[in-house]
Amino acid sequence: MTHVLESQLPLLILLLLLGTGAKVGTVCSGGEPGALSRLGPAVLVPGRMQAPALLICAATEVALAAGLLLTTHPFFRWGTVAFFALSTYVLVELRRRRPDAGCGCFGEVSSAPVGLRSIGRTVVLTGMAGVSVWAPVPGWAAVFEPSWLTGAGLVVLAALSPEIEELIDRVRFRAPCEQRRGPAESATLARLRSSGTWRAHRDELASAEPYDSWRELCWRFFAFRNHRQDDVVFAVFLSGRRPAVRVAVVSAEDSEPLEKYTGVSA
């Protein structure tokens, strides 16, 4: 039982330190204008507070990692549980209120829209932190004596981390998503039609073929009309094996026709 309780400490420490380094690196690199406004938790605060918000989050992570590594104090154990539980809540809110924003868990590498995998990862980390509360040894002792449960946890976290796919894409293409050549329009439309979002709305559409489509940064948009002649716009993220799909219904009475949009160059 002791090995079960302490087996996840190395993974918690590793994830917290990786998150710290990535957030600090993102803030220090500057990046493109407005980049922080698309990352949680910076997306939830005013512009001038976005960089400090990421740094505060990074400072919290490194403090928790140090506490887990060096001590068995309950403050750090329960603090880690609270941190990942709060992160889960924040990601759920981001997905609901800002579906275009990334979780920012690992800085700008986590710029893809929040999906179920990112939320699932924080749920798993919350569970791991809960299990490790009663571990009788500090993290450094568990690091030097890893078990097969540590490896199993690592496999689960890797499967729930879309950042791995993003890093592989960056190695292959050497350019951020918005500067890469995206998949063909027909391929993106096929991705849309295989999504649950499409299946939930397809019966409302007057035609299965879009009357317009365009690309803006990392998204391709497809515009349809429903039986009430409202505009139904689907957005498909252009990166990842299971890209995020979003939908918005724009009433014809409340808006101008979508033909009058201004394109944004990628």
Secondary structure, 3 states (H helix, E strand, C coil): CHHHHHCCHHHHHHHHHHHHHHHHHHHHHCCCCCHHHHECCHHHCCHHHHHHHHHHHHHHHHHHHHHHHHCCCHHHHHHHHHHHHHHHHHHHHHHHHCCCCECCCCHHHHCCECCHHHHHHHHHHHHHHHHHCCCCCCHHHHHHCCCHHHHHHHHHHHHCCCHHHHHHHHHHHCCCHHHCCCCCHHHHHHHHHCCHHHHHHHHHECCCCCCEEEEECCEEEEEEEECCCCEEEEEEECCCCCCCEEEEEECCCCCCCHHHCCCCCC
